[in-house]
């Protein structure tokens, strides 16, 4: 069977070209006689993979030299604890903007370590979290150690299309579900982090990009594997790193560079998203309730408004080769996650299925 279209919010599908190269090198990496999964962290071949991944990512995202790149484990969830443990000063003040489940989880975890405030929230929106709040500098405590946001909200399909102005307060952003989807100005952030299973690699790797002056302030009881200074000094090899995930990440970074970089990714992603949004905006069978000013290109949520029809839709889509379109369990409905590796024709085929489904499954009149 040929590969189908995987609309999962994560792990997402990877580029065919990357998978084929990994397949070719799986048994013997570059003629070494060993799989890349069997290479020890101290071997020069792995260090070449690690440094190659860092160099490619730095070029891809135009990362300034005063920002450090760490390859860590534990997913974004581990960073929810690592961030306050590393960035809180003796004041122990941080402000969080709550726009969905991930940002709320990050806030809840951070509260274990300091005076953590909610500077703004879209929990009161109708529907809940269907927008992101607009903020100004006065919304943040001037002595806060950092401000935290989730840049793209996987569950609710929203995104910050304007970067919050935090003045001199470092802005920390979880970019797990949108990193590499478009160019960003790294200098507007003190730190960004992303679990890898959406646009980078396989689950098990977390990329941290952090301004150098923010490293070295960790509290004394910070575990070594979560201490940014320890990880930097050990070149992300304090413990055995997720070697295969880093290898795949390097292949993905190089693949995107070959395609034309993040400007090309943005063009492709806007084109894919517009196919689905244009249809949703010009029909009445499905509802897409996200504020148009903060729609995500990566995660597009919609519903028929009828739970049974939604379940029928997901089942029928699966039979049609359109996989994992069910929405998050907390809100139901449908969610089409169209990360970088999703081809344009997948969006077209999804819309064609949506049209056929609406015709063949009329709603009951009330």
Secondary structure, DSSP 8 states (H G I E B T S, - for coil): ----EE--SSS----HHHHHHHHHHSSSGGGSSS-GGG--TTSHHHHHHHHHHHHHHHHHHT--TTEEEEEESSHHHHHHHHHHHHH--TT-EEEEEE-SHHHHHHHHHHTTTSEEEEEEE-TTSSSTTSS-----GGGS-TT-SEEEEESEETTTTEE-SS----TTSEEEEE-TTTTTSS---GGG-SEEEEETTTTTSSTT-EEEEEEGGGSS---TT--GGG-HHHHHHTTT-SS---HHHHHHHHHHHHHHHHHTHHHHHHHHHHHHHHHHHHHHTT-SSSB--S-GGGB-SSEEEEB-S-HHHHHHHHHHHHHTTEE--B--TTT-SEEEE--TTS-HHHHHHHHHHHHHHHHHS-----
